[in-house]
Amino acid sequence: MRLFDAVLPALVIARREVRDQFRDWRIIFPVVGLTVLFPFLMNFTANQILNFVREYGANIIGERLIPFLLMIVGFFPTSASLVISLETFVGEKERGSIEPLLNTPLKDWQLYMGKLLSSTVPPLISSYLGMGVYLAGISINRIPLPEPQMLVLIISLATVQAVVMVAGGVVVSSQATSVRAANLLASFIIIPVAFLVQGEAILMFWGNYQTLWWAVIGLTVLAFLLVRVGLAHFQREELLGREIDVLNIRWGVRVFWRSFSGNARSLLEWYRLVIAEGYRLLKIPFLIVTILVIAGVVIGMDQVNQFPFTIPASEISLSNGGYSSILKYLPFFSLGHVIAVWWQNVRVLLLAFVMGIFTFGVLGVLPVMATVGVAGYLIEILNRSGIQILPIVLGLIAPHGIIEIPAAILATALVLRAGAIMATPVPGKTVGEVWLESLGIWARTMTGVVIPLLFIAAVIEVWVTPRLASLILN
């Protein structure tokens, strides 16, 4: 009962907001109009494409086209309704109608959750209505409906995508100073989700529905983090006091440099700060990423059951002296090869950082998991082919991997920590200040620890690993 009593004010706000939205014809007409008309357009498109593919016997394309169009129908009203969430706070602030609500004795989280719930209802209703009209249309045209499991998957995707977009829109609305700025910042929501929908379409036509369930899980985690970010950084006093955002480059540089340098007075003191504070801040993220890396290896090994492949042992051994025959092709030391290997590893970790920025660290773990997953897949293939694994691991992976893998885990832990900090309340600091400080810590540890370790690993991989492999594998 205590939980219900605490949530009740948020539900009251949500009910009032939803009622007001459904009274405004400027919102209802375009949302409902597009929701009803767009499925009819998709039905017409489905009929035309099905007739075309049947003419050439490509029935499998037609079967997978129906759920794809259903996904598009569910996504389109949500993107059109995003403007509702973008105006949640900043729109009422410009119209001067939010001051009475902010003066109520409601807590900040109750006010924020009420606004979030009210912004989520119209997109979900329009999405479900659009999918219902589309399914009714294809039933009338006697087109086979997707399987129930596929319907549940698409409805789940549409739901979590709507929640992610709305949660992101409400965060933008609570931090922006004008509706114009909120609409411009909405591109950081629409564009990533649009890329995500394209990826889901590829998986759907490929028939890899199990991966789409992983997308549902990932989006659910991302939606939770977005809600958490909004609750962590929403303050009604700051909302009322913020009139205009000024691009203060000097301030941003100072915040970043203070976090990067740690006010160290010498290089030795800076390195002590990097090591000591990095150990203190990254213990838990490092442990989490280590567990995920182990899980990635296990998942990669399990994929052999899905994609079996056998290599005859005779195909592994090299002629003319076995593995030692490759030594004559290896330079004594090639800086160009070292830089190429080093840059490849750095580039992957930079990609992880970029992916983590837009997903609060969720997708930042994928590059390292994908890398170890491929390694696990290859190791299991060799094992099932009757090839001894231990010499291969000791000769080809371990020499440079004992440095490269911990460095990659450390860099990924930095991304994961940055995402967690964004979703943690930091009193007296804005979202931008928290992000700049996290960026400074990431750059500090990457520059002081990760990049040098990757260079050492690259030297070992180019010069030492092949020679050790030739000794162990022959």
C-alpha positions, -999 to 999 in steps of 0.1 A, spaced: 0 0 0 29 24 7 42 19 -28 7 25 -43 3 56 -22 36 69 -35 28 61 -71 -8 74 -70 1 111 -75 21 102 -106 -9 83 -119 -32 112 -112 -9 135 -133 -7 110 -160 -45 107 -162 -49 144 -163 -23 148 -190 -37 120 -212 -72 135 -209 -60 169 -220 -41 153 -249 -71 135 -262 -91 167 -260 -66 185 -283 -76 179 -319 -42 192 -331 -27 161 -315 -55 136 -321 -61 143 -358 -26 137 -371 -19 108 -348 -51 90 -355 -52 100 -391 -18 87 -398 -24 56 -377 -54 46 -397 -43 56 -432 -8 43 -430 -18 6 -424 -41 8 -455 -11 20 -475 9 -9 -461 -19 -34 -470 -18 -21 -506 20 -24 -507 18 -59 -493 -7 -70 -519 13 -56 -548 46 -71 -536 30 -105 -528 15 -107 -563 49 -98 -578 70 -124 -558 44 -151 -564 48 -146 -601 84 -155 -598 81 -181 -571 98 -162 -543 72 -171 -517 97 -170 -488 101 -132 -494 64 -128 -493 61 -147 -460 87 -125 -443 74 -93 -459 41 -94 -439 58 -93 -404 83 -67 -417 55 -43 -428 37 -50 -395 68 -38 -376 70 -7 -398 33 0 -391 40 -3 -354 70 20 -355 56 48 -377 30 62 -353 55 61 -325 79 83 -344 51 107 -354 40 109 -317 75 117 -305 66 154 -305 43 148 -275 72 137 -253 94 165 -266 69 191 -254 63 175 -220 83 199 -199 99 225 -222 66 231 -242 46 238 -210 75 260 -198 73 281 -229 35 284 -227 38 293 -189 15 265 -179 39 244 -159 45 267 -129 13 257 -110 22 220 -114 58 226 -102 45 244 -71 26 214 -59 40 194 -30 47 165 -54 82 150 -53 104 154 -84 102 117 -93 64 116 -90 61 146 -113 86 131 -138 69 97 -138 35 112 -143 47 131 -173 65 101 -186 35 78 -183 12 104 -200 37 107 -229 38 69 -234 1 62 -236 -7 80 -269 22 64 -289 14 30 -276 -23 33 -284 -16 46 -319 10 18 -325 -14 -9 -314 -43 6 -333 -22 8 -365 -11 -28 -362 -47 -39 -355 -59 -21 -387 -31 -37 -407 -38 -72 -394 -75 -67 -401 -67 -56 -436 -46 -86 -445 -72 -109 -430 -99 -94 -452 -76 -99 -482 -71 -136 -472 -34 -132 -466 -20 -156 -440 -13 -140 -407 21 -143 -391 25 -170 -365 15 -161 -329 51 -162 -317 60 -137 -344 31 -115 -335 42 -114 -299 78 -106 -310 67 -77 -332 43 -63 -306 71 -65 -280 95 -47 -303 70 -20 -310 63 -16 -273 99 -13 -261 109 9 -291 80 33 -282 91 34 -245 127 40 -255 118 69 -278 94 84 -254 118 81 -224 145 97 -245 122 125 -256 111 132 -220 148 134 -210 155 159 -238 124 179 -228 135 181 -192 170 193 -201 163 216 -231 156 253 -228 132 256 -258 110 235 -280 132 243 -310 163 229 -292 143 198 -281 132 192 -317 168 194 -329 181 171 -302 154 146 -311 176 136 -340 198 118 -315 168 96 -307 152 91 -341 184 84 -361 197 56 -338 163 40 -336 159 42 -374 193 24 -378 180 -2 -352 148 -7 -372 169 -13 -404 190 -39 -385 158 -56 -373 145 -57 -408 177 -74 -420 174 -100 -392 137 -105 -400 143 -112 -437 172 -134 -427 149 -154 -405 170 -149 -374 141 -143 -350 160 -155 -319 184 -125 -322 154 -102 -324 144 -114 -289 178 -103 -277 170 -69 -293 139 -68 -272 159 -75 -240 185 -49 -249 159 -23 -256 142 -30 -223 175 -24 -205 180 8 -225 145 20 -217 151 14 -180 184 33 -182 167 62 -200 140 64 -173 167 62 -147 187 90 -163 156 112 -164 148 106 -127 184 111 -117 189 145 -134 154 161 -132 152 190 -108 122 214 -109 143 244 -96 168 239 -124 139 236 -150 125 269 -139 158 287 -136 173 276 -169 165 302 -196 191 296 -223 220 273 -229 252 291 -239 280 272 -256 308 277 -232 338 260 -247 362 272 -221 341 258 -193 338 225 -210 375 223 -216 382 231 -179 358 204 -167 373 178 -191 409 188 -182 402 187 -145 388 152 -148 416 141 -172 445 155 -152 431 151 -117 450 183 -107 482 162 -108 514 183 -106 537 157 -123 535 128 -147 544 104 -119 516 117 -97 492 116 -127 501 79 -133 495 72 -96 461 88 -99 453 69 -130 462 35 -114 449 41 -79 416 59 -88 411 36 -118 413 6 -95 388 22 -71 363 33 -98 365 3 -121 365 -27 -98 328 -36 -103 326 -26 -140 358 -47 -147 343 -77 -129 310 -73 -149 328 -71 -182 350 -101 -173 319 -121 -167 304 -109 -200 336 -119 -218 335 -154 -203 298 -155 -214 308 -144 -249 333 -173 -252 306 -198 -240 281 -183 -264 306 -185 -293 313 -221 -285 276 -229 -284 271 -214 -318 289 -244 -333 257 -264 -327 238 -238 -348 265 -235 -375 285 -268 -375 318 -269 -394 345 -295 -393 382 -290 -403 402 -321 -412 434 -322 -391 454 -326 -423 443 -292 -435 458 -275 -404 494 -287 -406 516 -268 -430 540 -285 -454 578 -280 -456 585 -279 -419 552 -272 -404 546 -239 -386 583 -231 -385 581 -226 -423 562 -193 -418 591 -177 -399 610 -169 -431 581 -146 -441 582 -128 -408 604 -97 -405 627 -94 -375 607 -63 -364 582 -44 -385 569 -11 -370 543 -9 -398 528 -43 -388 528 -33 -352 510 -1 -358 485 -19 -380 476 -44 -353 476 -17 -326 453 6 -346 429 -22 -353 425 -29 -316 422 8 -307 397 13 -335 375 -15 -321 376 0 -286 367 35 -300 337 19 -318 327 4 -284 329 39 -269 308 54 -296 282 26 -293 282 31 -256 275 68 -258 241 63 -273 231 33 -252 245 42 -218 271 15 -221 247 -13 -231 260 -18 -267 295 -8 -257 302 -44 -245 293 -59 -279 326 -55 -297 347 -73 -271 320 -99 -267 318 -104 -304 356 -108 -306 359 -134 -279 327 -151 -293 345 -156 -326 375 -170 -308 353 -194 -288 336 -205 -320 369 -213 -337 383 -230 -307 353 -253 -304 355 -260 -342 391 -271 -338 382 -292 -307 354 -310 -325 378 -316 -354 401 -336 -332 428 -310 -329 445 -303 -296 433 -269 -283 459 -262 -255 489 -258 -278 469 -235 -301 458 -213 -272 493 -212 -257 509 -206 -290 486 -183 -309 465 -165 -283 482 -165 -249 514 -146 -257 498 -113 -266 463 -121 -252 474 -119 -216 480 -82 -222 455 -74 -249 424 -91 -234 427 -73 -199 433 -40 -218 401 -45 -238 382 -55 -207 394 -23 -189 384 -1 -219 350 -17 -220 346 -13 -182 352 24 -187 323 26 -212 301 6 -189 310 29 -159 303 60 -179 268 48 -188 261 39 -151 273 73 -139 249 90 -164 220 71 -147 231 80 -112 220 112 -93 249 137 -90 237 166 -69 248 200 -81 259 188 -115 242 190 -149 240 162 -174 267 179 -195 291 182 -166 287 146 -156 293 135 -192 324 156 -196 338 143 -163 331 107 -175 348 115 -208 378 128 -190 382 96 -169 378 75 -200 404 95 -219 428 95 -189 427 57 -185 428 51 -222 458 73 -227 477 62 -196 470 25 -195 449 9 -223 467 24 -254 502 16 -241 492 -19 -232 477 -24 -266 509 -12 -282 530 -37 -261 505 -65 -271 508 -55 -307 546 -58 -305 543 -93 -290 516 -103 -315 538 -93 -345 572 -105 -333 569 -129 -304 536 -149 -309 545 -164 -343 579 -176 -330 564 -191 -298 537 -207 -320 563 -223 -342 580 -238 -311 549 -250 -294 529 -263 -324 557 -282 -341 
